[in-house]
Amino acid sequence: MNIETIKTRLAGGELDARAVAERALGAAEELNETLGAFLQIDRAGALARAGELDADRGASPARALNSVPVAVKDNICVRGLQASSGSAILRDYYPPYNATVIERLRAAGTIILGKTNCDEFAMGSSNENSAYGPVRNPWDTKRVPGGSSGGSAAAVAARIVPIALGSDTGGSVRQPASLCGIVGVKPTYGRVSRYGLAAFGSSLDQIGVFATNTTDAALALSVIAGRDPRDATTADVAVPDYVSQLTGEMQGARIGVPRELFGEGLDADVRASVLAAIETYRALGAEVVDVELPHAKYAIAVYYIIATAEASSNLARYDGVRYGCRAEESRTLREMYRRTREEGFGVEVKRRIMLGTYVLSSGYYDAYYLKAQKVRALLKQDFARAFERCDAIITPTTPTTAFLLGEKTDDPLAMYLNDVYTVTANLAGIPGISVPCGLSQTNLPIGMQLLGAHWSESTLFRFAHAYERAQPFDARPSVMAKGEA
Ligand code: GLN
């Protein structure tokens, strides 16, 4: 059920909040063995919350997301639920507070269903780096759902919940959305509060939304967006009513195509689908213009320097003293730190802490970190120039469709290359959305990405919605909640 259906059925008295919660809980419990999407399913909490909403029938219907079940990535704090961030080091961490996005979702009437599996500290592109096992793609359970917010993407794709939260540092909402055939939005840096999100790369991280369609995604973002006094990086920029902008109107719109991103390494089916989407836009009345992003070719290198540098600093707080687990029986303080981190972190996290420490070390700082920051500034300029010529840029979201579990785990570089189209938005701080745009010959979903200038989420939603109306994506995954077609 999408949000509209839930609202209609509640209004018609066919359902109450409890029935909605029961249905979502049942699907989550039934499919979790197959998909591994949830690390915690909060049956008691969800039913109690549904009871509250049913008891408050007078006020509830006015709420934007009344009785909508939501799944939350495990690196976002929900009071009383676990927040492991996919890591063994936070195995026993139960935050005593809610992230700002959770407070806002609750005020809008949602039911938090549970916490979703993810790559450890959101580091990964396949959801194979979770300390609690991988997530599987609902379209083909031998394949990855994408990462790092793979559990949230799988939960929405399998129609367990209509919307879910993820975090996107270099593509972790858009990339799994693409591989799972759903919509995923990464807002402008500063649009959504990061208070209560476990930090990975603080200058890159944004909380984003998954949904089965652009209307639900727009609705969810309008609820969580906006200035938060608890996060000084949130901007005091008014939040538009994103849903009211979904007019389908494309006359006079300009879509930019960075041709150099459609070359080497791009799967033929993905290329064909995105090129077809460009033609759809042309047919809808948009003007298609060529744009150049000359520094995009350095984006992966720049991202993996900056993201690891920031991660190495952010992860220093997991020392066995303040959060989570502590290694037993150490004789000295240093030994306790060392053993806690040795036992608590997985290989990919360790790799990044070492890489990040290296690029920040004296002697290498100028050559790597400082250089990367300079190229980041140039990339930002590339986008600023491109957006003088167009309202949104279109690219593939990922170079390929979902790959097999284990296919890239031995080759970190091959894994990092999945992020080639998504990391640019985080480096520049701009918003991006991934929208399903077809199926491959092997029946796997393909996503296209729209990127816009800072604070242009409305434009991205409008463009995405116009495409969705012209080319509805009706295909459904093989693993799905009962009764959903
Ligand atoms: N795949 C990228 C990485 O591994 C992005 C992750 C993310 O957006 N959290 O860093």
Residues whose N, C-alpha, C, O or C-beta is under 5 A from the ligand:
A	BS01	LIG	A122 M123 G124 S125 S148 S167 D168 T169 G170 G171 S172 D419
